[in-house]
Amino acid sequence: MGGRRSALMSIAAAIASLAPVTARAQSREPASEIDMAPEPTAPAELGATDAKEARRWLVAGQRLVKRASYLAARGRADDARAQLDTAVTAFQKSLDASDDPNVRYELALADEKLGKLDEAVRQLRVVVAAAPRPEIAKQAAVRLAALAAKVGIVTLRVAPAGASITLGGVELGTAPLGAPLVLTPGTYTLAFAAEGFQPKEAEITVEPGTQVERAVELEAIKIIVEPVRPIEIVHAEPAMPPPRRSRLPLVLGAGVTGAAAVGATVLGVLALRQHTTFVRATTAPLDREDARDDGRRLALASDVATATAVVAAGFTVFWYAFKYRPRPEKTSERRPGPVAAKLDMVPWVQSQSGGVSFAGGF
């Protein structure tokens, strides 16, 4: 109600300002140029359906239009336009109070003078459809026919229903529109949007005096549903323990080591016996020669057996440590390397009496 009071007071002030101007104009111009009736007083309250208030707004708007015509004839176009804008507001206030087709006709004439031909055609179409007094209906039909040649009428067939229609960022409504669009000549871009559909724009060129029908169909947004793939359950097979190395090399290595060690020991003992025979003073010269030759052969055979035992022992230890024994995955300790037993036996020959002696250490 406060907003209406403010608009009401502004229009009343504009109307009241006409009084001194009219008085000055009458002092300079004949009274027959403009028929100015007494100014209406501003109503205190505006009723929703009060015919009396609607009549007061109508009279105020008509007098503002006459004042605008007077100013336009005097070359004061800006002042005339301001009066017409105020008259349009007064007519709209009258329509708020009472939807009278006669008021719409007056509003259409004011819009036409303002150059708002599309608005004027809309109002005139309503007046003609409402069929007011015969003289008003005839005048409205004549004016509508005259203005229809200056504008274009666009009928939209939009699918789906409920799609929003926007022109220049202003939403005109939703499909289907209640009435065709009335547009001044030019090129327009209409935007259409609906939930679940691809938005679309359409460019329309309006020629004066034409009627255009345009069908617009929005495309539905495609929804692609991919089938759910079944989850494949992969059963992990239990990890097989790494195959263990054969024990046969260990057995053979240990057997060869043992046999070679025993053979080296026996041959060494026999070589020592031959050495004892060789150094004995009572041994005959021929027997001493035989003991020396036999001792050398036995000592050589003992050395070969000892070397065989060492090699076999080294192979056995290597195979066990690096091939046969399983290793831990991670270890921070450094294991000591294998220690091989060592058997040293060095034959030597005494310079005395040409004898042969053996010395060894374990």
C-alpha positions as semicolon CSV with decimal commas, in nm:
position;residue;x (nm);y (nm);z (nm)
1;M;0,000;0,000;0,000
2;G;0,294;0,233;0,071
3;G;0,426;0,185;-0,285
4;R;0,089;0,272;-0,432
5;R;0,070;0,581;-0,214
6;S;0,408;0,699;-0,343
7;A;0,312;0,643;-0,710
8;L;-0,022;0,807;-0,643
9;M;0,135;1,116;-0,489
10;S;0,390;1,149;-0,773
11;I;0,115;1,136;-1,037
12;A;-0,102;1,375;-0,837
13;A;0,191;1,616;-0,817
14;A;0,242;1,589;-1,193
15;I;-0,125;1,656;-1,251
16;A;-0,124;1,945;-1,006
17;S;0,175;2,096;-1,186
18;L;-0,038;2,127;-1,496
19;A;-0,255;2,395;-1,338
20;P;-0,010;2,690;-1,346
21;V;0,124;2,582;-1,686
22;T;-0,228;2,564;-1,820
23;A;-0,303;2,908;-1,680
24;R;0,002;3,054;-1,849
25;A;-0,080;2,873;-2,174
26;Q;-0,437;3,006;-2,165
27;S;-0,303;3,356;-2,118
28;R;-0,101;3,318;-2,440
29;E;-0,313;3,072;-2,643
30;P;-0,683;3,051;-2,718
31;A;-0,875;2,826;-2,484
32;S;-0,997;2,623;-2,775
33;E;-0,655;2,466;-2,835
34;I;-0,673;2,242;-2,528
35;D;-0,983;2,158;-2,338
36;M;-0,852;2,134;-1,983
37;A;-1,111;2,022;-1,730
38;P;-1,065;2,089;-1,359
39;E;-0,784;1,874;-1,214
40;P;-0,896;1,574;-1,013
41;T;-0,784;1,551;-0,656
42;A;-0,555;1,263;-0,553
43;P;-0,748;0,989;-0,377
44;A;-0,642;0,897;-0,024
45;E;-0,664;0,522;-0,081
46;L;-0,680;0,301;-0,390
47;G;-0,936;0,020;-0,382
48;A;-0,893;-0,302;-0,581
49;T;-1,229;-0,275;-0,761
50;D;-1,337;0,082;-0,686
51;A;-1,493;0,216;-1,008
52;K;-1,475;0,571;-0,880
53;E;-1,101;0,552;-0,828
54;A;-1,059;0,388;-1,169
55;R;-1,252;0,676;-1,324
56;R;-1,031;0,933;-1,153
57;W;-0,715;0,765;-1,285
58;L;-0,867;0,746;-1,633
59;V;-0,954;1,116;-1,635
60;A;-0,606;1,203;-1,506
61;G;-0,444;0,997;-1,782
62;Q;-0,663;1,153;-2,053
63;R;-0,572;1,503;-1,941
64;L;-0,202;1,414;-1,933
65;V;-0,232;1,290;-2,293
66;K;-0,394;1,618;-2,397
67;R;-0,121;1,809;-2,221
68;A;0,142;1,601;-2,403
69;S;-0,024;1,682;-2,738
70;Y;-0,019;2,051;-2,653
71;L;0,354;2,041;-2,562
72;A;0,440;1,839;-2,873
73;A;0,266;2,097;-3,090
74;R;0,486;2,362;-2,931
75;G;0,804;2,167;-3,014
76;R;0,868;2,049;-2,658
77;A;0,909;1,679;-2,737
78;D;1,090;1,584;-2,416
79;D;0,824;1,741;-2,197
80;A;0,555;1,577;-2,406
81;R;0,716;1,236;-2,365
82;A;0,739;1,282;-1,987
83;Q;0,366;1,362;-1,978
84;L;0,289;1,052;-2,184
85;D;0,494;0,830;-1,952
86;T;0,297;0,966;-1,657
87;A;-0,028;0,911;-1,848
88;V;0,065;0,546;-1,912
89;T;0,119;0,500;-1,538
90;A;-0,220;0,657;-1,466
91;F;-0,394;0,426;-1,715
92;Q;-0,225;0,123;-1,559
93;K;-0,345;0,234;-1,214
94;S;-0,694;0,259;-1,356
95;L;-0,667;-0,094;-1,495
96;D;-0,555;-0,216;-1,152
97;A;-0,874;-0,077;-1,005
98;S;-1,106;-0,192;-1,284
99;D;-1,013;-0,392;-1,594
100;D;-1,202;-0,173;-1,841
101;P;-1,142;-0,227;-2,216
102;N;-1,198;0,146;-2,271
103;V;-0,898;0,218;-2,047
104;R;-0,692;-0,028;-2,250
105;Y;-0,784;0,163;-2,564
106;E;-0,660;0,487;-2,409
107;L;-0,343;0,306;-2,294
108;A;-0,287;0,174;-2,648
109;L;-0,312;0,526;-2,791
110;A;-0,056;0,651;-2,537
111;D;0,181;0,363;-2,619
112;E;0,146;0,440;-2,990
113;K;0,245;0,802;-2,932
114;L;0,546;0,683;-2,732
115;G;0,653;0,464;-3,023
116;K;0,580;0,140;-2,838
117;L;0,394;-0,010;-3,129
118;D;0,422;-0,368;-3,004
119;E;0,265;-0,273;-2,668
120;A;-0,007;-0,077;-2,845
121;V;-0,094;-0,376;-3,066
122;R;-0,116;-0,604;-2,763
123;Q;-0,357;-0,370;-2,590
124;L;-0,567;-0,322;-2,902
125;R;-0,596;-0,698;-2,956
126;V;-0,737;-0,732;-2,605
127;V;-0,981;-0,447;-2,667
128;V;-1,105;-0,598;-2,993
129;A;-1,143;-0,941;-2,831
130;A;-1,334;-0,792;-2,534
131;A;-1,591;-0,620;-2,765
132;P;-1,652;-0,300;-2,564
133;R;-1,886;-0,022;-2,682
134;P;-1,938;-0,037;-3,060
135;E;-1,767;0,294;-3,128
136;I;-1,463;0,195;-2,917
137;A;-1,446;-0,150;-3,080
138;K;-1,459;0,008;-3,426
139;Q;-1,190;0,260;-3,345
140;A;-0,972;-0,014;-3,188
141;A;-1,012;-0,234;-3,497
142;V;-0,912;0,054;-3,726
143;R;-0,607;0,139;-3,516
144;L;-0,511;-0,232;-3,490
145;A;-0,526;-0,272;-3,867
146;A;-0,310;0,038;-3,910
147;L;-0,049;-0,071;-3,658
148;A;-0,045;-0,435;-3,769
149;A;0,116;-0,321;-4,093
150;K;0,405;-0,175;-3,893
151;V;0,481;-0,475;-3,668
152;G;0,519;-0,848;-3,705
153;I;0,326;-1,122;-3,527
154;V;0,511;-1,442;-3,433
155;T;0,327;-1,756;-3,323
156;L;0,547;-2,011;-3,146
157;R;0,481;-2,387;-3,130
158;V;0,725;-2,511;-2,871
159;A;0,769;-2,870;-2,752
160;P;0,774;-2,986;-2,482
161;A;0,506;-2,799;-2,296
162;G;0,638;-2,603;-2,001
163;A;0,960;-2,499;-2,174
164;S;1,068;-2,148;-2,080
165;I;1,089;-1,887;-2,357
166;T;1,334;-1,600;-2,318
167;L;1,391;-1,296;-2,536
168;G;1,688;-1,070;-2,470
169;G;1,733;-1,207;-2,119
170;V;1,366;-1,147;-2,030
171;E;1,149;-1,454;-1,981
172;L;0,830;-1,422;-2,184
173;G;0,662;-1,723;-2,027
174;T;0,635;-2,096;-2,073
175;A;0,507;-2,298;-2,366
176;P;0,240;-2,274;-2,484
177;L;0,218;-1,892;-2,474
178;G;-0,127;-1,747;-2,428
179;A;-0,096;-1,516;-2,727
180;P;0,134;-1,464;-3,026
181;L;0,435;-1,237;-2,988
182;V;0,402;-0,887;-3,128
183;L;0,744;-0,755;-3,229
184;T;0,870;-0,450;-3,409
185;P;1,067;-0,517;-3,729
186;G;1,413;-0,658;-3,668
187;T;1,606;-0,974;-3,590
188;Y;1,558;-1,147;-3,255
189;T;1,718;-1,442;-3,080
190;L;1,483;-1,653;-2,871
191;A;1,614;-1,898;-2,612
192;F;1,429;-2,213;-2,507
193;A;1,504;-2,436;-2,209
194;A;1,338;-2,724;-2,031
195;E;1,448;-2,970;-1,768
196;G;1,578;-3,290;-1,924
197;F;1,622;-3,131;-2,269
198;Q;1,906;-2,966;-2,452
199;P;1,872;-2,583;-2,447
200;K;1,820;-2,428;-2,786
201;E;1,830;-2,086;-2,950
202;A;1,639;-1,973;-3,258
203;E;1,687;-1,656;-3,461
204;I;1,373;-1,493;-3,601
205;T;1,360;-1,206;-3,848
206;V;1,044;-0,996;-3,821
207;E;0,921;-0,797;-4,120
208;P;0,653;-0,527;-4,091
209;G;0,300;-0,651;-4,158
210;T;0,394;-1,021;-4,150
211;Q;0,268;-1,311;-3,947
212;V;0,521;-1,586;-3,877
213;E;0,461;-1,926;-3,725
214;R;0,769;-2,102;-3,588
215;A;0,788;-2,456;-3,452
216;V;1,067;-2,535;-3,207
217;E;1,126;-2,882;-3,066
218;L;1,386;-2,943;-2,797
219;E;1,591;-3,260;-2,802
220;A;1,584;-3,478;-2,495
221;I;1,911;-3,534;-2,320
222;K;2,027;-3,886;-2,394
223;I;2,093;-4,094;-2,086
224;I;2,331;-4,379;-2,152
225;V;2,303;-4,662;-1,901
226;E;2,593;-4,901;-1,915
227;P;2,531;-5,254;-1,791
228;V;2,701;-5,339;-1,468
229;R;2,972;-5,586;-1,524
230;P;2,980;-5,878;-1,284
231;I;3,266;-5,874;-1,043
232;E;3,513;-6,143;-1,124
233;I;3,639;-6,319;-0,813
234;V;3,990;-6,439;-0,868
235;H;4,096;-6,710;-0,630
236;A;4,461;-6,672;-0,557
237;E;4,643;-6,997;-0,566
238;P;4,857;-7,066;-0,262
239;A;5,218;-6,985;-0,319
240;M;5,425;-7,294;-0,374
241;P;5,740;-7,318;-0,170
242;P;6,053;-7,297;-0,378
243;P;6,186;-7,639;-0,474
244;R;6,473;-7,757;-0,259
245;R;6,799;-7,859;-0,414
246;S;6,893;-8,220;-0,437
247;R;7,088;-8,369;-0,147
248;L;7,284;-8,596;-0,378
249;P;7,573;-8,349;-0,429
250;L;7,602;-8,315;-0,052
251;V;7,616;-8,691;-0,005
252;L;7,868;-8,737;-0,284
253;G;8,080;-8,445;-0,166
254;A;8,083;-8,569;0,191
255;G;8,163;-8,926;0,078
256;V;8,450;-8,819;-0,146
257;T;8,583;-8,593;0,127
258;G;8,575;-8,872;0,381
259;A;8,725;-9,134;0,147
260;A;9,002;-8,900;0,033
261;A;9,083;-8,803;0,391
262;V;9,102;-9,167;0,499
263;G;9,312;-9,256;0,194
264;A;9,548;-8,966;0,261
265;T;9,591;-9,080;0,621
266;V;9,661;-9,446;0,531
267;L;9,901;-9,350;0,255
268;G;10,076;-9,113;0,489
269;V;10,120;-9,383;0,750
270;L;10,258;-9,623;0,490
271;A;10,496;-9,355;0,365
272;L;10,621;-9,303;0,721
273;R;10,687;-9,673;0,758
274;Q;10,892;-9,672;0,440
275;H;11,077;-9,375;0,574
276;T;11,152;-9,563;0,896
277;T;11,288;-9,855;0,695
278;F;11,494;-9,619;0,486
279;V;11,664;-9,453;0,785
280;R;11,722;-9,771;0,987
281;A;12,092;-9,852;1,007
282;T;12,045;-10,224;0,982
283;T;11,852;-10,203;0,654
284;A;12,029;-10,359;0,361
285;P;12,122;-10,125;0,078
286;L;11,885;-10,293;-0,165
287;D;11,597;-10,271;0,085
288;R;11,687;-9,904;0,153
289;E;11,654;-9,828;-0,219
290;D;11,316;-9,999;-0,235
291;A;11,198;-9,816;0,079
292;R;11,300;-9,484;-0,070
293;D;11,112;-9,547;-0,396
294;D;10,805;-9,682;-0,221
295;G;10,808;-9,390;0,027
296;R;10,812;-9,134;-0,252
297;R;10,521;-9,296;-0,433
298;L;10,320;-9,329;-0,111
299;A;10,393;-8,966;-0,017
300;L;10,280;-8,846;-0,362
301;A;9,965;-9,054;-0,343
302;S;9,898;-8,914;0,006
303;D;9,931;-8,557;-0,129
304;V;9,687;-8,631;-0,411
305;A;9,437;-8,780;-0,167
306;T;9,475;-8,479;0,061
307;A;9,409;-8,235;-0,226
308;T;9,107;-8,439;-0,331
309;A;8,970;-8,425;0,024
310;V;9,019;-8,046;0,036
311;V;8,844;-7,991;-0,301
312;A;8,556;-8,225;-0,211
313;A;8,514;-8,057;0,128
314;G;8,507;-7,711;-0,035
315;F;8,245;-7,823;-0,287
316;T;8,032;-7,976;-0,012
317;V;8,043;-7,662;0,200
318;F;7,966;-7,440;-0,101
319;W;7,669;-7,650;-0,209
320;Y;7,521;-7,656;0,138
321;A;7,570;-7,285;0,208
322;F;7,462;-7,140;-0,125
323;K;7,244;-7,403;-0,288
324;Y;7,085;-7,639;-0,043
325;R;7,023;-7,436;0,272
326;P;6,719;-7,200;0,233
327;R;6,798;-6,831;0,277
328;P;6,584;-6,588;0,476
329;E;6,411;-6,315;0,269
330;K;6,573;-6,029;0,456
331;T;6,861;-6,036;0,691
332;S;7,070;-5,761;0,836
333;E;7,330;-5,986;0,986
334;R;7,630;-6,087;0,788
335;R;7,702;-6,452;0,813
336;P;8,060;-6,560;0,824
337;G;8,183;-6,754;0,526
338;P;8,240;-7,128;0,544
339;V;8,568;-7,235;0,696
340;A;8,726;-7,534;0,526
341;A;8,941;-7,774;0,716
342;K;9,297;-7,767;0,603
343;L;9,537;-8,059;0,600
344;D;9,897;-7,988;0,516
345;M;10,151;-8,264;0,459
346;V;10,481;-8,172;0,309
347;P;10,725;-8,452;0,218
348;W;11,087;-8,374;0,258
349;V;11,410;-8,568;0,215
350;Q;11,684;-8,557;0,473
351;S;12,021;-8,482;0,338
352;Q;12,172;-8,738;0,574
353;S;12,225;-9,083;0,425
354;G;11,994;-8,987;0,132
355;G;11,685;-9,080;0,336
356;V;11,325;-8,954;0,287
357;S;11,121;-8,800;0,571
358;F;10,756;-8,680;0,594
359;A;10,633;-8,396;0,807
360;G;10,275;-8,291;0,829
361;G;10,033;-8,084;1,033
362;F;9,660;-8,099;1,086
